[in-house]
């Protein structure tokens, strides 16, 4: 679509749109067909037909801009102040708790700050005109310590240097789980008719996966994983034990045939004394770093889970064994796609290099 939906154009955008209409008028005078004009100007054919009718009735002058449909009520200085206030959040403006900005709340804020009356539709046009749009915000845990995340990012070079000095792989480990109730996905359906996907009503038990992605400059990226099926029975181990994590580290080391710089989060099982003793006993080939709490964007293994969960959208598994087989098959496909594993590294701030 060449134009923004719903109007709300700036004077510069209005001038550009007028220029397109005048160019279309020149093409009409040369006898070009509607389809050719639409393709050349990158607009819809129905829009070109509308312009052609106007041109027939009044010529090129009829296609000139009539000026702005409405005059913006806020001055540039007032708009800049409004942006600053919006960035402070709703809590700073008397809200009971931090919530998102709605058109009604923005309208009330404009009236309170400037005494200017806007309709809700007018606020929508105002925000769109200045490049704002409704979006789903990213979620961050209240317990997250942004200072520790920044310190970790600044120390990425040190960890990379540690791996380079040892000619080691940098390995990022994480866990994920999936029950019989699948994640929701999108599908096409007639407008006004909500599609129905049948899934398991019972969600007892789950399949847990511990995965690790491994990177080294000049080598193909690798993915290793272990699965654990929890059926919800009494006395059954629900997730991975410290022995499972130990075995995963050993398997990765044996397969890579190289030293390992192991990076993972602060899960309580990761911090048990038995694992700490294992790290000390194998420090000649194993170095361990802890990620900051509640910072999943630093771990490329999260990208692997996103790929797996996307493939499980609206998937109705017959039972836990069926679910485990499907998850294993999807993980094995990713193992053969080192480019996908490399792509999961992008958001971590770590770029593999020679040094």
PyMOL commands that set and color helices and strands:
alter all, ss='L'
color gray80, all
select helices_A, chain A and resi 11-29+34-41+45-58+60-63+76-88+91-93+103-114+120-129+146-154+156-166+242-256+268-271+273-281+296-298+301-311+320-335+338-343+346-348
alter helices_A, ss='H'
color red, helices_A
select strands_A, chain A and resi 169-178+206-215+222-230+260-264+286-290
alter strands_A, ss='S'
color yellow, strands_A
deselect
rebuild
show_as cartoon
